[in-house]
Amino acid sequence: MDTGIDAIAFDIAKLCLPIKTLAHARNIDPDKLEKGLGLLKMTLPDTHQDAVVFAANALTKLINQQNLNPAEIARIYVGTESAIDSAKPIGSYLIALMEQLHGTGSFSHCDVTDFTFACIGGVDALQNCIDFVRLNPDKKAVVVTTDIAKYDLESTGEYTQGAGALAMLITANPRIIAIGNNWAVSTEGVFDFFKPARSLNKKDIIGNDSNEPWFGNLENVIEIHKPQPVFDGQYSNQCYTNRTKQAYFRFKEMAGVSEPLYNRWENIIMHLPYAYQGRRMFAEIFAADALPPLFTGNETEAEATMKIKEISKSAAYLEFVSQKLAPAEAASSLIGNLYTGSIFMGLLSTLCIHTEKNSNITGEKIGFLAYGSGSKSKVFEGTIQPGWQEALKPVQLFETLAQNHEIDFETYLKLHKREQQESISQPLGEWALDSIETEKPNLIGARYYKWAE
């Protein structure tokens, strides 16, 4: 019996900023971002949107498109690093919102939880749900990934921002892709990218040492949360390479493959913080797993770096990128970073491009190289199933992205600084944040959502 992904739905922020617009405003050569990193647009949440909204929209589409009965869904597991609460998971919000549409108690049987490990949390949720379905083949599970990638203005991450969610139905005998049993892992505790609790001394806010209550805070130190991460781009790239490379070769050993492992895969899906991240990072694996070997093993670090640069520009590697990596990049170029959803959007992008080309990929294997800062990589593979094209008919990925609303730079700044009060694109036939409680003591901060007709 096979288990894997039976259906996919998505919801991407409808607002987008052309990368050219950002490049000109920041005095960056647009070619550096477009041709160098593969960036064309970045998507941005509107004022009525947050991670719950994107998740609820994707889940609602999945249920409606697949005509799912709530009773069929045994669990909804969420991968995210954009949680809106330190205790109440996004999954519990989703249950409440789905019951607004399907009736009180219609999802009360459903197990929900959130998985957080930077950008790999969705893969962790997928592995858990696949194991569950393998043990309970009559059950169905849903994996939702939802994130808002927001970076400080004028930072090196600013041009990689993105926002949205995917929802995937996990079943026995799936129509799209069956996931194998081998999962290779590489983990190391590092600080390449993280979102810590930050603090301010109260005296720096109110101007004295009295430690009087300040908006209900009795502590002398005020903790604040910023969605923008602390990160070191170069170091994070190296951690990404180290983890994925180690997990890759562990998977190769598990699979008992003697030839280059990447030749086994029709396409390779990697976590893409920006569209060309995968092709930049995979060059080292390509060289290390080649036959004959492209390294002697006696190179200095500088010599190895130079050789990797040469390999990355070689005709053989560029052809490899075009065939195996580029299909996953197409959607990323138009969306930006989706954190936990990035790798799954890469899969969806790849399958949609194969659909456009009318490719016969049934039975082909797809390799997945997932990464989450902090840091962890998981490498696994899946086999494309005979029903993949039929299952993808409702998706309309690139048609939907073409309808996004472009904004100007001033509007972008207002959204980023949260100075924009009104929604730019009015919600219609989707979920929207309705209000946040500010008065009732026992409900301060509670977030309420509505279905916007």
C-alpha positions in Angstrom: 0.0 0.0 0.0 1.3 3.5 -0.9 0.7 6.6 1.1 1.3 10.2 0.0 -0.3 13.4 -1.4 -3.7 12.9 -3.0 -4.6 16.6 -3.6 -3.2 20.1 -3.2 -4.7 23.6 -2.8 -3.1 26.9 -2.1 -3.7 30.5 -1.2 -1.1 33.2 -2.0 -1.2 36.8 -1.0 -2.8 38.8 -3.8 -0.6 41.9 -3.4 2.8 41.9 -5.0 5.7 44.3 -5.5 7.7 43.9 -8.7 11.3 43.2 -7.8 12.4 45.9 -10.3 10.4 48.5 -8.2 12.2 47.4 -5.0 15.6 47.3 -6.8 15.3 50.9 -8.1 14.2 52.2 -4.7 17.2 50.5 -3.0 19.7 51.4 -5.7 20.3 47.8 -6.5 20.9 46.6 -10.1 17.7 44.8 -11.0 19.7 42.2 -12.9 21.4 41.2 -9.6 18.0 40.2 -8.2 16.2 39.0 -11.4 19.0 37.2 -13.2 21.2 36.5 -10.2 18.6 35.3 -7.7 15.7 34.5 -10.0 13.4 37.0 -8.3 10.5 38.7 -10.3 7.9 39.6 -7.7 7.4 39.3 -3.9 3.9 38.8 -2.5 2.7 40.7 0.6 -0.2 40.2 3.0 -3.0 42.8 3.0 -4.2 44.4 6.3 -7.0 41.7 6.7 -4.6 38.8 6.3 -2.3 36.8 8.6 -1.1 33.2 8.8 -4.5 32.0 9.9 -6.2 33.6 7.0 -3.9 32.1 4.4 -4.2 28.6 6.1 -8.0 28.8 6.3 -8.3 29.8 2.7 -6.1 27.0 1.4 -7.9 24.5 3.6 -11.3 25.7 2.5 -10.3 25.4 -1.1 -9.0 21.9 -0.5 -12.2 20.8 1.1 -14.4 22.4 -1.5 -12.4 21.3 -4.5 -12.2 17.7 -3.4 -15.8 17.7 -2.0 -14.4 16.4 1.3 -16.8 15.4 4.2 -15.4 16.8 7.5 -16.0 13.3 9.0 -13.3 12.0 6.6 -10.5 14.2 8.0 -8.9 12.6 11.0 -6.2 15.3 11.6 -5.0 18.7 10.4 -1.4 19.3 11.1 0.1 22.7 10.5 3.7 23.6 9.7 4.5 27.2 10.4 7.0 29.6 11.8 4.5 32.5 11.7 2.3 31.5 14.7 0.2 34.3 16.1 0.1 32.9 19.6 2.7 31.2 21.9 0.1 28.7 23.2 -3.0 28.4 20.9 -2.0 26.7 17.6 -3.1 27.8 14.2 -4.7 24.4 13.9 -7.2 25.2 16.6 -8.2 28.4 14.7 -8.7 26.3 11.6 -11.1 24.0 13.4 -13.2 26.9 14.6 -13.3 28.6 11.1 -14.1 25.4 9.3 -17.0 24.9 11.7 -18.4 28.3 10.8 -18.9 26.8 7.3 -19.7 23.2 8.1 -21.5 23.4 11.4 -20.7 23.3 15.1 -18.9 20.2 16.1 -18.3 19.0 12.5 -14.5 18.9 13.2 -14.6 18.1 16.9 -13.2 14.6 16.2 -10.2 16.0 14.3 -6.7 16.1 15.9 -4.8 19.3 15.3 -1.4 20.6 16.2 1.4 22.9 14.9 4.9 21.9 13.9 7.6 24.6 14.2 11.2 24.1 13.0 11.8 27.1 10.8 11.2 26.2 7.1 11.1 22.4 7.6 8.1 22.3 9.9 5.7 21.4 7.1 7.9 18.5 6.1 7.9 17.3 9.7 4.0 17.5 9.6 4.0 15.6 6.3 6.2 12.8 7.7 4.0 12.5 10.8 0.8 12.3 8.8 2.2 9.8 6.3 3.1 7.5 9.2 -0.4 8.0 10.6 -2.1 7.1 7.3 0.2 4.1 6.8 -0.9 2.7 10.1 -4.6 3.8 9.5 -5.1 3.4 5.7 -8.8 4.1 6.0 -8.1 7.6 7.5 -7.3 10.9 5.8 -5.1 13.7 7.1 -4.4 17.2 5.9 -1.1 19.0 6.1 -1.2 22.8 6.0 1.8 25.1 5.6 1.3 28.8 6.2 3.8 31.6 6.6 4.6 35.2 6.1 8.2 35.8 5.3 8.9 39.4 6.5 12.4 41.0 6.8 13.6 44.3 8.0 13.6 47.2 5.5 16.9 47.5 3.7 18.1 44.2 4.9 19.6 41.6 2.7 16.5 39.5 3.1 14.0 42.2 2.1 13.8 41.2 -1.5 13.0 37.5 -0.6 9.7 38.3 1.2 6.5 36.3 0.4 3.2 35.1 2.0 0.8 32.3 1.6 -0.3 28.7 2.4 -0.7 25.3 0.9 -3.1 22.5 2.1 -2.4 18.9 1.1 -4.6 15.8 1.5 -2.7 12.8 2.7 -4.2 9.4 1.9 -3.5 5.8 1.1 -3.2 5.1 -2.6 -2.7 8.8 -3.4 -3.4 10.2 -6.9 -0.4 12.7 -7.1 2.7 11.3 -5.4 3.5 8.3 -3.2 6.2 9.0 -0.6 8.8 6.3 0.1 9.7 5.0 3.6 13.3 6.3 3.6 13.8 9.6 5.4 17.4 10.7 5.9 18.1 13.4 8.5 20.9 15.8 9.4 20.6 18.0 12.4 22.8 20.5 14.2 21.9 23.2 16.8 23.1 26.5 15.3 22.0 30.2 15.1 21.9 30.8 11.4 18.4 32.2 11.4 16.1 32.6 14.4 13.3 34.7 15.9 14.2 35.3 19.5 12.2 37.0 22.2 13.7 40.5 22.4 13.6 42.8 25.4 13.6 46.5 26.4 14.2 48.0 29.8 11.1 49.7 31.0 13.1 52.8 32.0 14.1 53.2 28.3 10.4 53.4 27.4 9.0 55.5 30.2 12.1 57.5 31.2 12.5 56.6 34.8 13.4 53.7 37.2 10.1 53.4 38.9 9.0 50.2 37.3 5.3 51.3 37.4 2.9 49.1 35.5 3.1 49.8 31.7 0.1 48.6 29.7 -0.4 45.8 32.2 3.3 44.8 32.2 4.6 44.6 35.8 8.1 43.3 34.8 11.0 45.7 34.6 12.0 44.2 31.3 9.5 44.2 28.4 9.7 41.4 26.0 8.7 42.1 22.4 8.2 39.9 19.3 9.2 40.8 15.8 8.3 38.6 12.9 11.5 39.7 11.2 14.4 37.2 11.9 17.9 37.6 13.2 20.1 36.0 10.5 23.5 35.7 8.9 22.9 35.1 5.2 26.3 33.7 4.4 26.4 31.5 7.4 22.9 30.3 6.8 23.8 29.3 3.2 26.7 27.3 4.5 24.4 25.6 7.1 21.9 24.9 4.3 24.6 23.2 2.2 26.1 21.3 5.1 22.8 19.8 6.3 21.4 19.0 2.9 24.6 17.5 1.7 24.9 15.2 4.7 21.3 14.1 4.6 21.6 13.6 0.8 24.4 11.1 1.2 22.7 9.4 4.1 19.7 8.9 1.9 21.9 7.6 -0.9 23.3 5.0 1.5 19.7 4.1 2.7 18.6 3.6 -0.9 21.6 1.5 -1.8 22.5 3.6 -4.8 26.0 3.4 -6.3 25.5 5.8 -9.2 24.9 9.5 -8.7 21.7 9.7 -6.7 20.4 12.8 -8.5 20.3 10.7 -11.8 17.6 8.6 -10.1 15.2 11.6 -9.9 13.2 13.2 -12.7 13.1 16.5 -10.7 14.6 17.7 -7.5 12.6 19.9 -5.1 14.5 22.0 -2.6 13.6 24.6 0.0 13.8 27.9 -1.9 14.2 31.0 0.2 14.8 32.6 -3.2 14.2 31.0 -6.6 17.9 30.2 -7.4 18.9 29.1 -3.9 18.7 25.5 -4.8 20.8 25.7 -8.0 23.4 27.7 -6.1 23.6 25.2 -3.2 23.3 22.0 -5.1 26.5 22.5 -7.2 28.6 21.2 -4.3 26.5 18.0 -4.1 26.6 17.7 -7.8 30.4 17.7 -7.7 30.7 15.4 -4.7 28.3 12.7 -6.2 29.6 12.8 -9.7 31.2 9.9 -11.6 34.1 10.2 -12.1 34.6 12.4 -9.0 35.0 16.1 -9.7 37.1 16.5 -6.5 40.4 14.8 -5.7 39.9 15.3 -2.0 43.2 17.1 -1.6 41.9 20.6 -2.5 42.3 23.5 -0.1 39.1 25.2 1.0 39.8 28.1 -1.5 40.6 25.6 -4.3 37.4 23.7 -3.6 35.3 26.9 -3.6 36.8 28.0 -6.9 36.2 24.5 -8.4 32.5 24.6 -7.3 32.1 28.0 -9.0 33.5 26.6 -12.2 31.2 23.6 -12.0 28.2 25.8 -11.4 28.9 27.6 -14.7 29.6 24.4 -16.7 27.4 23.3 -19.6 26.7 20.0 -17.8 25.5 21.7 -14.6 23.4 24.3 -16.4 21.7 21.5 -18.4 21.1 19.6 -15.1 19.6 22.8 -13.6 17.3 23.3 -16.6 16.0 19.8 -16.5 15.8 18.9 -12.8 15.7 22.2 -10.7 14.2 24.9 -12.9 10.6 23.8 -12.9 10.4 24.2 -9.1 11.8 27.8 -9.4 9.1 29.2 -11.7 6.5 29.8 -9.0 9.1 30.9 -6.4 10.1 33.7 -8.8 6.6 35.1 -8.7 5.8 34.6 -5.0 8.9 34.9 -2.8 9.7 32.8 0.2 6.9 30.8 1.8 9.1 29.3 4.6 7.4 26.0 5.4 5.4 26.0 2.1 8.4 26.7 -0.1 9.3 23.1 -0.8 5.7 22.1 -1.5 5.1 25.1 -3.8 8.2 23.9 -5.6 6.5 20.5 -6.1 3.3 22.2 -7.3 5.2 24.4 -9.7 7.0 21.4 -11.1 3.9 19.4 -11.6 2.0 22.4 -13.2 4.9 22.9 -15.7 4.8 19.2 -16.6 1.1 19.6 -17.1 1.7 22.5 -19.5 4.2 20.5 -21.4 1.9 17.4 -21.3 4.9 15.4 -19.9 4.4 11.7 -19.2 6.0 11.5 -15.8 3.9 8.8 -14.2 6.1 6.4 -12.4 9.0 8.9 -12.3 10.8 9.6 -9.0 11.0 13.1 -7.4 13.7 13.9 -4.9 13.1 16.3 -2.0 15.8 18.2 -0.1 14.2 20.0 2.7 15.9 22.5 5.1 15.0 24.4 8.2 17.3 26.8 9.9 18.4 26.0 13.4 19.2 23.6 11.7 17.9 20.4 10.0 17.6 18.8 6.6 15.5 15.9 5.6 15.9 14.1 2.2 13.2 11.8 0.9 11.6 10.8 -2.4 8.3 10.1 -4.0 6.9 8.4 -7.1 4.4 10.2 -9.4 1.1 8.3 -9.6 -1.2 7.7 -12.6 -3.9 10.2 -11.4 -1.6 13.2 -10.9 -2.9 15.3 -13.8 -6.6 14.7 -12.9 -5.9 15.6 -9.3 -4.3 18.9 -10.3 -7.1 20.2 -12.5 -8.6 22.5 -9.9 -5.3 24.1 -9.0 -4.7 26.8 -11.7 -1.4 27.9 -10.2 0.1 30.2 -12.7 -3.3 31.5 -13.9 -4.0 32.6 -10.3 -0.6 34.2 -9.8 -1.0 36.2 -13.0 -4.0 38.0 -11.4 -2.1 39.4 -8.5 -2.4 43.1 -7.8 0.8 45.1 -8.2 1.4 47.9 -5.7 3.9 50.8 -5.7 6.8 51.3 -3.4 5.0 53.8 -1.1 2.2 51.4 -0.5 4.7 48.6 0.2 6.3 50.8 2.9 3.0 51.5 4.5 2.1 47.8 4.6 5.5 46.9 6.0 5.3 49.6 8.8 1.7 48.6 9.4 0.6 52.2 8.7 -2.0 51.0 6.1 -5.4 50.9 7.8 -7.7 49.8 5.0 -7.5 46.7 2.9 -6.1 47.4 -0.5 -7.7 44.4 -2.1 -11.1 43.9 -0.5 -11.7 40.3 0.6 -14.4 38.5 -1.4 -15.2 34.8 -1.1 -12.4 34.2 1.4 -11.5 34.5 5.1 -10.5 37.8 6.6 -9.3 39.0 10.0 -12.3 40.7 11.5 -11.2 42.0 14.9 -8.8 41.6 17.8 -10.2 41.9 21.3 -8.9 44.9 23.2 -11.5 45.3 26.0 -12.6 42.1 27.7 -9.9 41.2 30.3 -10.2 37.4 29.8 -10.1 37.7 26.0 -7.4 40.4 25.4 -5.7 39.6 22.1 -8.3 37.0 20.9 -8.5 37.1 17.1 -11.8 36.8 15.3 -12.2 35.9 11.6 -15.1 36.1 9.2 -16.0 34.6 5.8 -16.2 37.6 3.5 -19.0 37.2 0.9 
